[in-house]
């Protein structure tokens, strides 16, 4: 039996056992897809990643990202956490890796101090898609049509992982949302996506919750692949170039995500 060491991390937090948990399996060349999926189900974390030798020119390593349901083309906290785990495994402290995912190549910068680190990933260019009916989106999370922001309609946005950005009228309505998975899935039948429910609580700050469309998955405490689309969504409407997001409060795993526009 081949053994593969792995690293456990908490991402988007400076507090142990908060944020979003991640398992990173090292030296995963040759691990079959079925085994990756089985181990992701074993960890029961939002995502589990497998570090492999890069197959694309210019990439430092290949990052295979799995949930309990499927392999993802891209995700935020697995990109950041995997880069930190690679830096820990290699004994490196301050550098930029280029990870290879199914979505492309993404630079990930790591500054590490012992077992703690700060990391940032440059996501793929945002693609803004169709808008959705606000009343239907609110109903999918147990809210009323009046809970939707009157000037910011729900919209499909992606930087590598499909996301529906849905903005509430005010932050007080966010804790009242309920995850009604069949209703969330019905918003866009035939595709998997994350519903990113958020509320703006200041000029550069937001609170958020994320509800996945797949039945085996659960509410996520911190979703970098959705926070990026949120900023792209807001930039297209009011030109803002920064938003700091608080997520995971309702799950008892408070998380903080900082999003900035870089070179457009």
C-alpha positions as CSV (number, residue, x, y, z in Angstrom):
1,X,0.0,0.0,0.0
2,X,1.3,3.4,-0.9
3,X,1.2,6.0,1.8
4,X,0.5,9.7,1.2
5,X,1.1,12.3,3.9
6,X,-1.5,15.0,4.2
7,X,-1.9,18.4,6.0
8,X,-5.0,19.7,7.8
9,X,-5.5,23.5,7.7
10,X,-8.1,26.1,8.8
11,X,-8.4,28.7,6.0
12,X,-9.7,32.3,6.2
13,X,-9.1,32.6,9.9
14,X,-6.3,33.3,12.4
15,X,-8.1,31.1,15.0
16,X,-7.6,27.4,15.2
17,X,-10.7,25.3,14.5
18,X,-12.5,28.3,12.9
19,X,-12.6,29.3,9.2
20,X,-13.0,26.6,6.6
21,X,-11.2,23.3,7.1
22,X,-9.1,21.7,4.4
23,X,-7.2,18.4,3.9
24,X,-4.2,18.5,1.4
25,X,-2.8,15.2,0.3
26,X,0.8,15.5,-0.9
27,X,2.7,13.4,-3.5
28,X,-0.6,12.3,-5.1
29,X,0.6,11.3,-8.5
30,X,-1.0,8.0,-9.5
31,X,-3.9,8.2,-7.0
32,X,-7.0,7.1,-8.9
33,X,-9.9,9.5,-9.2
34,X,-12.1,7.0,-7.3
35,X,-9.7,7.0,-4.4
36,X,-9.5,10.8,-4.3
37,X,-13.3,10.9,-4.2
38,X,-13.5,8.3,-1.5
39,X,-11.0,10.1,0.7
40,X,-12.8,13.4,0.2
41,X,-16.0,11.6,1.4
42,X,-13.9,10.2,4.3
43,X,-12.8,13.6,5.5
44,X,-16.3,15.1,5.2
45,X,-14.7,18.5,4.7
46,X,-16.1,21.0,2.2
47,X,-13.0,20.2,0.0
48,X,-10.0,17.9,0.0
49,X,-7.1,18.5,-2.4
50,X,-4.5,16.3,-4.0
51,X,-1.1,17.8,-5.1
52,X,0.3,16.3,-8.2
53,X,3.1,17.0,-10.7
54,X,2.1,19.8,-13.1
55,X,1.3,18.9,-16.7
56,X,1.0,22.5,-18.0
57,X,3.9,24.7,-18.8
58,X,4.6,27.3,-16.2
59,X,2.7,25.6,-13.4
60,X,4.5,24.7,-10.1
61,X,2.1,21.9,-9.2
62,X,-1.3,20.5,-10.2
63,X,-4.2,21.0,-7.7
64,X,-7.0,18.4,-7.8
65,X,-10.0,19.7,-5.8
66,X,-12.7,17.3,-4.6
67,X,-15.9,17.8,-2.5
68,X,-17.9,14.9,-1.1
69,X,-19.9,15.0,-4.4
70,X,-17.6,15.8,-7.3
71,X,-14.3,17.2,-8.5
72,X,-14.3,21.0,-8.9
73,X,-12.6,23.0,-11.7
74,X,-11.6,25.6,-9.2
75,X,-12.2,26.7,-5.6
76,X,-10.9,29.5,-3.4
77,X,-10.0,28.1,0.0
78,X,-8.5,24.9,-1.5
79,X,-6.3,27.1,-3.7
80,X,-5.0,29.2,-0.8
81,X,-4.8,26.3,1.7
82,X,-3.0,24.0,-0.7
83,X,-0.4,26.6,-1.5
84,X,0.3,27.1,2.2
85,X,0.5,23.3,2.7
86,X,3.0,23.0,-0.2
87,X,5.1,25.8,1.4
88,X,5.0,24.0,4.8
89,X,6.0,20.7,3.1
90,X,8.8,22.3,1.2
91,X,10.0,24.6,4.0
92,X,9.4,27.7,1.9
93,X,8.2,31.0,3.4
94,X,7.7,33.9,0.9
95,X,7.0,33.2,-2.7
96,X,4.4,32.8,-5.5
97,X,3.4,29.5,-6.9
98,X,1.4,28.9,-10.1
99,X,-1.2,26.2,-9.5
100,X,-2.8,24.2,-12.3
101,X,-6.5,23.5,-12.0
102,X,-9.1,22.5,-14.5
103,X,-10.0,26.2,-14.8
104,X,-6.5,27.2,-15.9
105,X,-3.3,28.5,-14.2
106,X,-3.7,30.7,-11.1
107,X,-0.8,32.5,-9.3
108,X,-1.0,32.0,-5.5
109,X,1.2,34.1,-3.3
110,X,2.2,32.8,0.2
111,X,3.8,34.6,3.1
112,X,4.4,32.1,5.9
113,X,5.5,32.6,9.5
114,X,5.8,29.2,11.2
115,X,2.5,27.3,11.0
116,X,0.6,30.5,10.1
117,X,0.4,32.2,6.7
118,X,-1.2,34.8,4.5
119,X,-2.1,33.7,1.0
120,X,-3.8,35.3,-2.0
121,X,-4.9,33.8,-5.3
122,X,-5.5,35.7,-8.6
123,X,-8.8,34.2,-9.8
124,X,-9.7,33.8,-13.5
125,X,-11.4,36.7,-15.3
126,X,-15.0,37.0,-14.2
127,X,-17.8,36.0,-16.5
128,X,-21.2,37.6,-15.7
129,X,-24.2,35.5,-16.9
130,X,-28.0,35.7,-16.8
131,X,-30.0,37.4,-14.0
132,X,-32.5,35.4,-12.0
133,X,-35.9,36.2,-10.6
134,X,-35.3,37.7,-7.1
135,X,-38.6,36.2,-5.7
136,X,-37.6,32.7,-6.7
137,X,-34.1,33.0,-5.3
138,X,-35.4,34.4,-2.0
139,X,-38.0,31.6,-1.8
140,X,-35.2,29.0,-2.3
141,X,-33.7,30.1,1.1
142,X,-37.0,30.6,3.0
143,X,-37.2,34.4,2.6
144,X,-39.7,36.8,1.0
145,X,-39.4,38.7,-2.2
146,X,-39.1,41.9,-0.2
147,X,-35.9,40.6,1.4
148,X,-34.1,41.0,-1.9
149,X,-32.1,44.1,-2.6
150,X,-34.3,46.3,-4.7
151,X,-31.5,47.5,-7.1
152,X,-29.2,44.5,-7.2
153,X,-30.8,41.4,-8.9
154,X,-29.4,37.9,-8.5
155,X,-27.0,36.9,-11.2
156,X,-24.9,34.0,-12.4
157,X,-21.2,35.0,-12.1
158,X,-18.1,32.8,-12.3
159,X,-14.3,33.0,-12.0
160,X,-14.0,29.3,-12.4
161,X,-16.7,27.9,-10.3
162,X,-20.4,28.7,-11.1
163,X,-21.9,31.0,-8.5
164,X,-25.3,32.8,-8.2
165,X,-24.7,36.1,-6.3
166,X,-27.9,37.2,-4.5
167,X,-27.8,40.4,-2.4
168,X,-30.2,41.1,0.4
169,X,-31.8,44.4,1.3
170,X,-30.0,44.5,4.7
171,X,-27.8,42.3,6.9
172,X,-30.5,41.5,9.5
173,X,-32.2,39.2,7.0
174,X,-29.2,37.0,6.5
175,X,-29.5,34.9,9.7
176,X,-33.1,34.1,8.8
177,X,-32.2,32.3,5.6
178,X,-32.8,28.5,5.6
179,X,-31.0,26.0,3.3
180,X,-33.8,24.4,1.2
181,X,-31.6,22.3,-1.1
182,X,-34.2,21.1,-3.6
183,X,-35.4,24.7,-4.1
184,X,-31.8,25.9,-4.5
185,X,-31.1,23.3,-7.1
186,X,-34.3,24.1,-9.0
187,X,-33.0,27.7,-9.6
188,X,-30.7,26.3,-12.3
189,X,-31.6,22.7,-13.2
190,X,-28.9,20.5,-14.7
191,X,-25.9,22.3,-13.4
192,X,-24.1,22.5,-10.0
193,X,-23.5,26.0,-8.6
194,X,-23.1,27.8,-5.3
195,X,-25.8,30.3,-4.1
196,X,-23.9,33.1,-2.5
197,X,-26.4,35.0,-0.3
198,X,-24.9,38.3,0.9
199,X,-25.7,41.7,2.4
200,X,-23.7,44.9,2.2
201,X,-23.1,46.3,5.8
202,X,-20.7,49.1,5.0
203,X,-19.0,50.9,2.1
204,X,-16.4,48.1,1.7
205,X,-17.7,45.3,3.8
206,X,-20.3,42.5,3.4
207,X,-21.7,39.5,5.2
208,X,-22.4,36.2,3.4
209,X,-23.6,32.7,3.5
210,X,-23.2,30.0,0.8
211,X,-25.7,27.2,-0.1
212,X,-24.5,24.6,-2.6
213,X,-26.9,23.1,-5.2
214,X,-25.7,19.5,-4.8
215,X,-27.6,17.3,-2.3
216,X,-24.6,15.8,-0.5
217,X,-23.0,19.1,0.3
218,X,-23.7,21.5,3.2
219,X,-23.6,25.2,3.9
220,X,-20.0,26.4,3.5
221,X,-18.2,28.5,6.2
222,X,-16.0,30.4,3.7
223,X,-16.1,30.5,-0.1
224,X,-13.3,32.3,-1.9
225,X,-14.6,31.1,-5.3
226,X,-17.8,33.0,-4.5
227,X,-16.3,36.1,-2.9
228,X,-14.4,36.9,-6.1
229,X,-17.5,36.8,-8.2
230,X,-19.3,39.0,-5.6
231,X,-16.6,41.7,-6.1
232,X,-16.8,41.3,-9.9
233,X,-20.6,41.7,-9.6
234,X,-20.4,44.8,-7.4
235,X,-17.6,46.3,-9.6
236,X,-19.8,46.0,-12.7
237,X,-22.6,48.0,-10.9
238,X,-20.9,50.6,-8.8
239,X,-17.2,50.4,-9.7
240,X,-15.9,49.3,-6.3
241,X,-12.5,47.6,-6.3
242,X,-12.5,46.1,-2.8
243,X,-14.8,44.2,-0.4
244,X,-14.1,42.5,2.9
245,X,-16.5,39.6,3.5
246,X,-17.4,37.9,6.8
247,X,-18.9,34.4,6.5
248,X,-19.5,31.3,8.6
249,X,-20.8,33.1,11.6
250,X,-24.1,31.2,11.6
251,X,-22.1,27.9,11.5
252,X,-19.9,28.9,14.5
253,X,-16.8,29.1,12.2
254,X,-16.3,32.8,11.6
255,X,-14.2,33.5,8.5
256,X,-12.8,36.6,6.8
257,X,-12.1,37.0,3.1
258,X,-10.5,40.0,1.5
259,X,-11.2,40.6,-2.2
260,X,-9.4,43.2,-4.4
261,X,-9.5,44.0,-8.0
262,X,-6.1,43.7,-9.6
263,X,-5.3,45.1,-13.1
264,X,-9.0,44.9,-14.1
